Amino acid sequence: MEKTHHNICPRNCYDTCSIISTTRNGKLISVEGNPFHEYTRGKLCPKALEDVKRVYSPRRIRYPMRQRERYSGYWERISWDGALNIIAETILKLKEKYGTTLPVALDKYSGNFGLLHYATDALFTGLGSTTRAIGSPCWSAGVDAQTYDFGTFFCSDPLDMSRSKLIWLWGVNPAWTAPHQMPIIFDAMDNGTKVVCFDTYFSATAARVHRFIQVRPGTDGLLALGFAKIIVEEKLVDPELASYSLGHQEFIDYLQAKVDLRDCSAITGVPIETLRELALEYGKTHPACIWVGFGLQRYINGGQTLRSIDALGALAGHIGESGGGVQYGQFETYQYSGKVTSYFYDQPAPHDRLLNINNFAEQALECTDPLVKMLWLAGRNPLSQDGNLHLWKTLLKQLDLIMICDLFPSQSSQAADLFLPITTQYEHWDLNSSYWHYWVGVNEPAIAPVGEARSDLQIAWDISARLNQISPGSCKFPTAGDEKETLLNLLGPTNILNILGLKKPEDIFEGPLRARFSLTAWEDRKFKTPSGRFEFYSESAEKAGFPALPIYRPSLESSAEFPLRLITPHHLTCINSQPYALDHLQDHFTVHLSPEVAKRYELKEEDKIRMGNRFGAIEGIVAIENGLPDEVVFIYQEQIKSDVSLNRLMGTPRTDMGHQTQGAPGFALNETFVNLRKIN
């Protein structure tokens, strides 16, 4: 007998697809897009189309496992009772020894999104004061920048882009990373909209639009300021700007006094005639939309770059116009795929020890009173995705217990003592929403958990129950419950029912629903800043130690020893270290070089090279491509068959912003420099 079920993709992706899964006699047999979802329109990307294989993959861990010795590969199956005893007893022994649960650390992020996935955070709050990872590797600088400018993190509905007459895709590659946006862009192009792609390399998106503008890495902020200066010189400034902005004259004075178009051209690599042509087109075309990608702010000047682009949009009068604006992401619905701790507790949260997720190992090693002694990893693969991996190896040696909740083995699980198998979205209840579009939906279980896998919520209940069984009162988190009922209870006190137009939590089961926001962000031009205006001049930014105005700050520069900047864009088949075409992994990294760089190093196509810096080294095969910058080497974030990670080349440079909204600065991944040599 066949049945259909509603699911939501939990991956860290713009699209957050609505899925209809089909089961036969309790087994998942197919997945397809939900045609009633206005954004994903019944289509799925290649990652989601692999889900049936992924659920039943022979590589998937189905039972609790214990490794006899870290990195040994000698894993043995144990019972859930055995695993729970090890975890509970370790927590209680550490608490007794140190008089606190601060030695117990949680490092969790975005391997799976969803409301109930955050039960792990709530469990840790129930333990007392613990050590937590905060911040984000992904978008921190940009989120802060838009918060300074607009007062909160908000964007137009992606469908609003179809109304644009001019679209600038700046540092974003939706053909690979947001495929459901591409039909909207193509429809706009069919209706006469011009689309320009700004990037450091000729991406799959650049190949599909009208024009490609190559920008030297880390100089996008200066390019935006150059455009803004031309807007001022050509008297294309919005005549109503003074009525809804603060500090526009100070910004104009800065542009006129400090921004030189010849320098702008020389530094960014964009000819002056192109600068003028693009600026005039942007200033004269209404509506015009800019979509800014996350990679654009992964430099030490990332926040200032996004503030400069926001300012350009405001100066030309595109903020608040239907089909216009500067789009980056939003918290308005995404927050409801977030933390649930406050629901479970009446009292204030304990005083946790907070460590930047991007410098976790470094900061954990600095914790001496008390030491970090136990680590719980969830939705994270730091031994592949973090920088300064040598510090992780040092940290692991001091830990009494390392446990990981995951679906598949990873570089991080190789170092773990315990592996707890978790459910996929087809095996548990949850609620998920996007940080891009405004649709929210319930994820319902389609099949029973595979093997002995358990959801994050169930694991949290089980740990709390075992702790309280051994030591009554040691954990305040609930010890049992019902997933569906918990989901409904979590919805009750939140604002999500209001923004979805629902009268009671049960109405959420009607299907994916769109939040009741206008298609166009800031259409009334009333902002959430302290002044209620768009803030060119931000006292909030100034108080945080940044320039009040969006001015140019250069990124890092290469050195004679390490002359090439490494850029690592996302690949179609992966989200960070999560590959989905598991049977099509590459044998090696492909290192993309310009003809000039290849000539400089006397390399030809398919030569084997070794690339490294003071942090580490990797090997790869050369691919020579026209159109790449001469000072840059590109490697896509593809998973390869070996356990070698690109991140062994990376330290932990930080973005300028991130504290305001994320609690810590972001990871300036694009500030990595290398050298290379041919392997004979």
RORO-263730 format. One line per field, with one value per residue (C-alpha): residue number from 1; residue in one letter; x, y, z. Coordinates in steps of 0.2 Angstrom, whole numbers, always signed. Layout:
BEGIN
seq: (NUM_...) $
type: (a_...) $
x: (X_...) $
y: (Y_...) $
z: (Z_...) $
END
This chain:
BEGIN
seq: (1_2_3_4_5_6_7_8_9_10_11_12_13_14_15_16_17_18_19_20_21_22_23_24_25_26_27_28_29_30_31_32_33_34_35_36_37_38_39_40_41_42_43_44_45_46_47_48_49_50_51_52_53_54_55_56_57_58_59_60_61_62_63_64_65_66_67_68_69_70_71_72_73_74_75_76_77_78_79_80_81_82_83_84_85_86_87_88_89_90_91_92_93_94_95_96_97_98_99_100_101_102_103_104_105_106_107_108_109_110_111_112_113_114_115_116_117_118_119_120_121_122_123_124_125_126_127_128_129_130_131_132_133_134_135_136_137_138_139_140_141_142_143_144_145_146_147_148_149_150_151_152_153_154_155_156_157_158_159_160_161_162_163_164_165_166_167_168_169_170_171_172_173_174_175_176_177_178_179_180_181_182_183_184_185_186_187_188_189_190_191_192_193_194_195_196_197_198_199_200_201_202_203_204_205_206_207_208_209_210_211_212_213_214_215_216_217_218_219_220_221_222_223_224_225_226_227_228_229_230_231_232_233_234_235_236_237_238_239_240_241_242_243_244_245_246_247_248_249_250_251_252_253_254_255_256_257_258_259_260_261_262_263_264_265_266_267_268_269_270_271_272_273_274_275_276_277_278_279_280_281_282_283_284_285_286_287_288_289_290_291_292_293_294_295_296_297_298_299_300_301_302_303_304_305_306_307_308_309_310_311_312_313_314_315_316_317_318_319_320_321_322_323_324_325_326_327_328_329_330_331_332_333_334_335_336_337_338_339_340_341_342_343_344_345_346_347_348_349_350_351_352_353_354_355_356_357_358_359_360_361_362_363_364_365_366_367_368_369_370_371_372_373_374_375_376_377_378_379_380_381_382_383_384_385_386_387_388_389_390_391_392_393_394_395_396_397_398_399_400_401_402_403_404_405_406_407_408_409_410_411_412_413_414_415_416_417_418_419_420_421_422_423_424_425_426_427_428_429_430_431_432_433_434_435_436_437_438_439_440_441_442_443_444_445_446_447_448_449_450_451_452_453_454_455_456_457_458_459_460_461_462_463_464_465_466_467_468_469_470_471_472_473_474_475_476_477_478_479_480_481_482_483_484_485_486_487_488_489_490_491_492_493_494_495_496_497_498_499_500_501_502_503_504_505_506_507_508_509_510_511_512_513_514_515_516_517_518_519_520_521_522_523_524_525_526_527_528_529_530_531_532_533_534_535_536_537_538_539_540_541_542_543_544_545_546_547_548_549_550_551_552_553_554_555_556_557_558_559_560_561_562_563_564_565_566_567_568_569_570_571_572_573_574_575_576_577_578_579_580_581_582_583_584_585_586_587_588_589_590_591_592_593_594_595_596_597_598_599_600_601_602_603_604_605_606_607_608_609_610_611_612_613_614_615_616_617_618_619_620_621_622_623_624_625_626_627_628_629_630_631_632_633_634_635_636_637_638_639_640_641_642_643_644_645_646_647_648_649_650_651_652_653_654_655_656_657_658_659_660_661_662_663_664_665_666_667_668_669_670_671_672_673_674_675_676_677_678_679_680) $
type: (m_e_k_t_h_h_n_i_c_p_r_n_c_y_d_t_c_s_i_i_s_t_t_r_n_g_k_l_i_s_v_e_g_n_p_f_h_e_y_t_r_g_k_l_c_p_k_a_l_e_d_v_k_r_v_y_s_p_r_r_i_r_y_p_m_r_q_r_e_r_y_s_g_y_w_e_r_i_s_w_d_g_a_l_n_i_i_a_e_t_i_l_k_l_k_e_k_y_g_t_t_l_p_v_a_l_d_k_y_s_g_n_f_g_l_l_h_y_a_t_d_a_l_f_t_g_l_g_s_t_t_r_a_i_g_s_p_c_w_s_a_g_v_d_a_q_t_y_d_f_g_t_f_f_c_s_d_p_l_d_m_s_r_s_k_l_i_w_l_w_g_v_n_p_a_w_t_a_p_h_q_m_p_i_i_f_d_a_m_d_n_g_t_k_v_v_c_f_d_t_y_f_s_a_t_a_a_r_v_h_r_f_i_q_v_r_p_g_t_d_g_l_l_a_l_g_f_a_k_i_i_v_e_e_k_l_v_d_p_e_l_a_s_y_s_l_g_h_q_e_f_i_d_y_l_q_a_k_v_d_l_r_d_c_s_a_i_t_g_v_p_i_e_t_l_r_e_l_a_l_e_y_g_k_t_h_p_a_c_i_w_v_g_f_g_l_q_r_y_i_n_g_g_q_t_l_r_s_i_d_a_l_g_a_l_a_g_h_i_g_e_s_g_g_g_v_q_y_g_q_f_e_t_y_q_y_s_g_k_v_t_s_y_f_y_d_q_p_a_p_h_d_r_l_l_n_i_n_n_f_a_e_q_a_l_e_c_t_d_p_l_v_k_m_l_w_l_a_g_r_n_p_l_s_q_d_g_n_l_h_l_w_k_t_l_l_k_q_l_d_l_i_m_i_c_d_l_f_p_s_q_s_s_q_a_a_d_l_f_l_p_i_t_t_q_y_e_h_w_d_l_n_s_s_y_w_h_y_w_v_g_v_n_e_p_a_i_a_p_v_g_e_a_r_s_d_l_q_i_a_w_d_i_s_a_r_l_n_q_i_s_p_g_s_c_k_f_p_t_a_g_d_e_k_e_t_l_l_n_l_l_g_p_t_n_i_l_n_i_l_g_l_k_k_p_e_d_i_f_e_g_p_l_r_a_r_f_s_l_t_a_w_e_d_r_k_f_k_t_p_s_g_r_f_e_f_y_s_e_s_a_e_k_a_g_f_p_a_l_p_i_y_r_p_s_l_e_s_s_a_e_f_p_l_r_l_i_t_p_h_h_l_t_c_i_n_s_q_p_y_a_l_d_h_l_q_d_h_f_t_v_h_l_s_p_e_v_a_k_r_y_e_l_k_e_e_d_k_i_r_m_g_n_r_f_g_a_i_e_g_i_v_a_i_e_n_g_l_p_d_e_v_v_f_i_y_q_e_q_i_k_s_d_v_s_l_n_r_l_m_g_t_p_r_t_d_m_g_h_q_t_q_g_a_p_g_f_a_l_n_e_t_f_v_n_l_r_k_i_n) $
x: (+0_+7_+6_+12_+19_+25_+43_+54_+72_+83_+99_+108_+102_+93_+78_+72_+62_+45_+45_+32_+38_+30_+31_+26_+23_+32_+48_+53_+52_+52_+53_+47_+44_+28_+19_+8_+24_+25_+43_+50_+36_+37_+55_+70_+88_+101_+105_+87_+84_+98_+88_+81_+98_+104_+91_+96_+114_+125_+137_+124_+127_+111_+116_+126_+144_+159_+177_+190_+204_+202_+207_+209_+194_+189_+171_+159_+141_+134_+116_+108_+108_+127_+129_+117_+127_+143_+137_+128_+141_+154_+144_+141_+159_+165_+152_+158_+176_+175_+159_+151_+146_+157_+169_+155_+155_+142_+148_+133_+128_+119_+121_+102_+90_+73_+65_+66_+85_+88_+82_+101_+104_+89_+96_+112_+103_+95_+112_+117_+132_+141_+153_+144_+149_+141_+142_+141_+154_+142_+135_+140_+148_+134_+120_+128_+130_+112_+106_+116_+109_+91_+89_+85_+89_+75_+74_+61_+51_+62_+47_+49_+64_+53_+47_+65_+70_+89_+96_+114_+119_+134_+145_+131_+129_+111_+113_+122_+117_+99_+92_+74_+78_+85_+68_+62_+77_+75_+56_+62_+75_+61_+51_+66_+75_+94_+105_+123_+134_+148_+160_+179_+176_+165_+152_+138_+127_+138_+137_+118_+115_+118_+135_+149_+160_+175_+180_+197_+194_+190_+188_+169_+166_+177_+168_+151_+158_+164_+147_+140_+152_+146_+128_+132_+142_+128_+114_+105_+103_+85_+77_+67_+83_+83_+66_+70_+89_+101_+119_+117_+126_+140_+141_+141_+155_+165_+163_+168_+183_+190_+185_+195_+188_+205_+211_+194_+197_+215_+211_+195_+201_+185_+189_+183_+172_+163_+161_+152_+142_+136_+133_+122_+112_+109_+105_+93_+84_+69_+66_+84_+88_+105_+107_+122_+130_+138_+155_+156_+158_+170_+184_+191_+182_+166_+154_+160_+158_+140_+137_+144_+132_+117_+122_+123_+105_+99_+108_+100_+83_+81_+77_+59_+54_+44_+57_+72_+82_+98_+94_+104_+93_+81_+77_+58_+54_+71_+70_+57_+69_+80_+83_+69_+77_+66_+50_+57_+62_+55_+71_+85_+98_+114_+130_+137_+155_+154_+167_+167_+162_+176_+190_+182_+198_+209_+197_+194_+212_+213_+199_+208_+196_+190_+197_+185_+184_+169_+163_+146_+146_+130_+127_+145_+161_+174_+189_+184_+177_+186_+203_+219_+216_+232_+224_+209_+221_+228_+211_+205_+220_+213_+195_+189_+174_+170_+153_+145_+127_+127_+121_+137_+156_+166_+183_+176_+169_+186_+191_+175_+173_+154_+143_+125_+114_+101_+86_+83_+69_+59_+59_+54_+43_+49_+46_+57_+58_+70_+82_+78_+59_+45_+37_+35_+31_+29_+40_+31_+39_+36_+45_+50_+68_+81_+90_+90_+92_+84_+79_+89_+74_+72_+91_+89_+75_+85_+100_+90_+81_+97_+105_+90_+89_+107_+107_+89_+88_+104_+95_+80_+76_+60_+64_+50_+37_+29_+37_+21_+14_+30_+30_+13_+17_+32_+21_+9_+18_+27_+23_+23_+5_+1_+13_+6_-12_-17_-29_-22_-6_-15_-18_+0_-3_-13_+3_+17_+11_+18_+21_+10_+24_+23_+33_+44_+55_+54_+41_+35_+53_+51_+66_+70_+86_+87_+82_+69_+78_+90_+107_+121_+128_+126_+130_+127_+141_+152_+149_+154_+171_+167_+167_+150_+150_+152_+169_+182_+194_+206_+206_+222_+236_+247_+265_+281_+280_+262_+257_+241_+224_+214_+195_+184_+166_+152_+149_+133_+135_+139_+134_+151_+157_+140_+141_+125_+131_+140_+144_+152_+166_+181_+198_+207_+205_+204_+215_+209_+222_+223_+235_+246_+248_+251_+264_+272_+274_+278_+262_+251_+234_+232_+249_+250_+254_+256_+249_+252_+256_+261_+245_+246_+246_+236_+238_+228_+227_+229_+214_+219_+204_+203_+194_+202_+211_+230_+233_+220_+218_+201_+196_+177_+171_+169_+171_+184_+187_+201_+199_+209_+201_+203_+203_+220_+226_+216_+219_+205_+205_+189_+177_+176_+158_+147_+146_+130_+118_+128_+139_+155_+164_+163_+176_+185_+188_+194_+209_+219_+235_+246_+260_+261_+274_+273_+275_+287) $
y: (+0_+17_+33_+51_+62_+80_+84_+99_+98_+103_+107_+123_+130_+145_+134_+124_+113_+106_+87_+74_+57_+41_+25_+7_-5_+7_+9_+25_+23_+40_+59_+73_+92_+98_+107_+118_+127_+143_+145_+127_+124_+105_+103_+96_+99_+84_+84_+80_+68_+57_+56_+38_+32_+42_+35_+17_+19_+5_+19_+25_+22_+13_+8_+16_+13_+14_+16_+6_+19_+36_+35_+16_+12_-2_+2_-10_-9_-6_-4_+13_+9_+7_+23_+33_+26_+32_+49_+52_+45_+56_+72_+67_+63_+79_+89_+80_+83_+102_+107_+113_+106_+119_+105_+99_+107_+108_+112_+112_+120_+117_+99_+99_+113_+112_+117_+101_+98_+112_+101_+97_+116_+115_+99_+108_+122_+109_+103_+120_+131_+123_+127_+132_+136_+153_+162_+156_+151_+157_+174_+184_+200_+202_+200_+213_+225_+224_+226_+242_+249_+243_+239_+221_+206_+206_+204_+204_+188_+180_+181_+200_+198_+194_+212_+219_+227_+225_+212_+212_+195_+199_+185_+173_+157_+152_+140_+128_+135_+141_+132_+137_+155_+153_+150_+167_+175_+167_+172_+190_+189_+183_+198_+210_+211_+213_+202_+205_+193_+200_+187_+183_+168_+163_+153_+142_+157_+169_+158_+159_+178_+194_+200_+195_+207_+200_+208_+205_+196_+207_+223_+222_+236_+248_+244_+248_+264_+268_+265_+276_+291_+290_+290_+306_+314_+311_+317_+301_+301_+298_+315_+308_+301_+314_+309_+292_+291_+297_+303_+303_+319_+313_+298_+309_+320_+304_+298_+315_+317_+299_+288_+290_+281_+278_+269_+260_+253_+249_+240_+231_+227_+234_+247_+265_+265_+249_+257_+272_+262_+250_+264_+274_+259_+255_+273_+276_+259_+256_+244_+237_+223_+217_+200_+198_+181_+174_+172_+191_+194_+180_+193_+203_+218_+208_+218_+235_+228_+224_+241_+249_+239_+243_+261_+260_+253_+267_+281_+276_+275_+256_+252_+249_+249_+234_+223_+232_+232_+224_+206_+195_+184_+186_+181_+184_+165_+157_+161_+148_+134_+140_+138_+132_+133_+147_+136_+122_+134_+148_+153_+163_+153_+148_+158_+147_+149_+155_+151_+157_+143_+148_+148_+134_+123_+138_+146_+129_+126_+143_+138_+132_+135_+122_+113_+107_+88_+82_+87_+84_+87_+88_+95_+98_+91_+103_+92_+95_+112_+122_+131_+128_+109_+106_+115_+103_+88_+96_+99_+81_+74_+83_+77_+62_+59_+64_+60_+64_+63_+60_+50_+45_+43_+59_+66_+71_+54_+46_+55_+51_+38_+37_+38_+40_+37_+50_+51_+59_+71_+56_+48_+62_+77_+94_+112_+120_+137_+146_+161_+166_+163_+165_+148_+138_+119_+104_+89_+73_+56_+45_+29_+22_+26_+15_+3_+11_+29_+42_+60_+74_+77_+59_+58_+73_+65_+49_+58_+68_+52_+43_+58_+59_+41_+40_+57_+64_+83_+83_+89_+100_+95_+84_+65_+59_+66_+65_+73_+79_+86_+95_+103_+109_+116_+125_+134_+140_+154_+160_+173_+161_+158_+177_+179_+163_+169_+153_+153_+137_+127_+112_+123_+121_+104_+111_+111_+123_+141_+158_+171_+186_+198_+210_+204_+220_+223_+241_+247_+260_+265_+264_+255_+246_+257_+268_+283_+274_+278_+269_+273_+278_+285_+271_+276_+257_+253_+266_+261_+243_+250_+252_+267_+275_+276_+262_+266_+255_+244_+233_+214_+205_+204_+189_+188_+183_+166_+163_+173_+165_+168_+152_+153_+138_+140_+128_+114_+108_+91_+96_+108_+110_+92_+84_+75_+68_+59_+46_+34_+48_+55_+62_+54_+70_+89_+98_+114_+128_+140_+154_+151_+165_+156_+139_+147_+155_+138_+129_+118_+110_+102_+87_+89_+84_+98_+100_+116_+122_+135_+136_+127_+111_+105_+95_+87_+90_+89_+105_+112_+127_+139_+156_+169_+166_+180_+178_+180_+166_+147_+140_+123_+118_+111_+94_+79_+67_+49_+52_+60_+75_+92_+108_+116_+109_+125_+137_+147_+156_+174_+183_+194_+212_+210_+197_+201_+211_+197_+181_+184_+182_+187_+175_+164_+174_+159_+169_+176_+160_+161_+147_+142_+127_+116_+102_+84_+75) $
z: (+0_-5_+6_+3_+16_+18_+22_+22_+17_+32_+23_+25_+8_+2_-5_+9_-2_+1_-3_-5_-1_-5_+5_+0_+15_+26_+15_+7_-12_-20_-16_-27_-26_-19_-33_-21_-15_-23_-23_-26_-38_-37_-42_-32_-33_-36_-18_-12_-27_-19_-3_-5_-8_+7_+19_+15_+11_+17_+23_+35_+54_+61_+78_+93_+91_+102_+95_+105_+102_+93_+75_+76_+65_+77_+80_+90_+91_+109_+115_+118_+137_+136_+126_+138_+153_+146_+143_+159_+170_+161_+164_+182_+186_+178_+188_+204_+200_+195_+205_+188_+171_+162_+157_+146_+128_+114_+97_+85_+69_+53_+47_+50_+52_+61_+76_+86_+81_+94_+108_+111_+116_+128_+135_+139_+147_+158_+164_+171_+165_+150_+136_+120_+102_+96_+80_+62_+49_+35_+35_+51_+44_+31_+44_+55_+41_+36_+54_+56_+40_+41_+59_+57_+45_+32_+13_-1_-6_-19_-31_-30_-41_-56_-56_-58_-74_-69_-58_-51_-45_-34_-28_-28_-39_-39_-53_-41_-24_-26_-41_-38_-40_-58_-66_-58_-65_-82_-82_-79_-93_-105_-100_-104_-88_-89_-78_-73_-63_-53_-47_-46_-58_-72_-63_-69_-66_-76_-91_-91_-89_-100_-93_-82_-73_-65_-48_-39_-23_-8_-18_-20_-7_-16_-32_-24_-18_-35_-42_-29_-33_-51_-45_-36_-50_-63_-51_-50_-31_-25_-23_-8_+0_+14_+20_+25_+28_+40_+36_+17_+15_+26_+14_-1_+6_+9_-9_-16_-5_-3_-18_-33_-49_-56_-40_-39_-57_-54_-37_-43_-60_-68_-82_-78_-94_-87_-70_-78_-90_-76_-63_-75_-80_-61_-57_-71_-71_-59_-52_-50_-38_-30_-23_-13_-9_+7_-1_-4_+15_+19_+20_+34_+27_+23_+34_+27_+9_+12_+20_+5_-7_+4_+3_-16_-16_-5_-14_-31_-23_-25_-7_-4_-22_-29_-38_-31_-15_-9_-4_+7_+18_+33_+51_+50_+47_+49_+67_+69_+64_+78_+97_+108_+125_+132_+130_+142_+156_+166_+175_+166_+157_+166_+163_+149_+143_+125_+112_+94_+83_+71_+84_+95_+97_+100_+113_+121_+124_+133_+145_+161_+175_+172_+157_+143_+145_+136_+118_+110_+91_+82_+64_+63_+56_+63_+58_+40_+41_+54_+52_+63_+62_+72_+87_+86_+87_+103_+110_+107_+117_+133_+131_+142_+130_+112_+105_+89_+82_+64_+49_+41_+46_+44_+48_+65_+69_+66_+82_+92_+106_+103_+88_+90_+75_+71_+60_+43_+40_+34_+51_+63_+66_+64_+58_+45_+37_+25_+27_+9_+5_+17_+17_+33_+34_+45_+42_+46_+48_+33_+39_+56_+61_+51_+62_+80_+74_+86_+83_+92_+103_+108_+112_+123_+132_+135_+141_+154_+159_+162_+171_+183_+186_+192_+200_+203_+199_+189_+173_+171_+153_+151_+152_+140_+128_+111_+96_+88_+104_+108_+91_+93_+111_+104_+91_+104_+113_+97_+85_+70_+71_+69_+54_+46_+49_+60_+74_+83_+81_+73_+58_+54_+47_+32_+22_+18_+22_+17_+30_+28_+23_+8_-7_-5_+10_+17_+5_+18_+20_+39_+46_+62_+66_+81_+70_+61_+44_+33_+41_+30_+47_+60_+78_+82_+71_+78_+96_+91_+85_+66_+55_+56_+37_+25_+19_+11_+20_+10_+12_+16_+4_-2_+2_-8_+1_-2_-17_-22_-14_-12_-16_-12_-20_-16_-28_-36_-27_-9_+5_+14_+19_+15_-2_-10_-25_-14_-28_-39_-27_-36_-33_-31_-29_-46_-44_-56_-63_-75_-90_-83_-66_-75_-86_-70_-62_-78_-76_-89_-89_-78_-69_-51_-39_-21_-13_+4_+17_+35_+41_+30_+12_-1_-18_-33_-52_-63_-73_-84_-87_-96_-86_-69_-60_-61_-42_-37_-37_-36_-29_-27_-11_-17_-6_-12_-9_+4_+20_+15_+19_+10_+28_+32_+22_+33_+49_+57_+50_+56_+47_+53_+59_+67_+86_+85_+79_+79_+95_+86_+70_+55_+46_+33_+22_+7_+16_+14_+4_-3_-14_-26_-35_-47_-41_-53) $
END
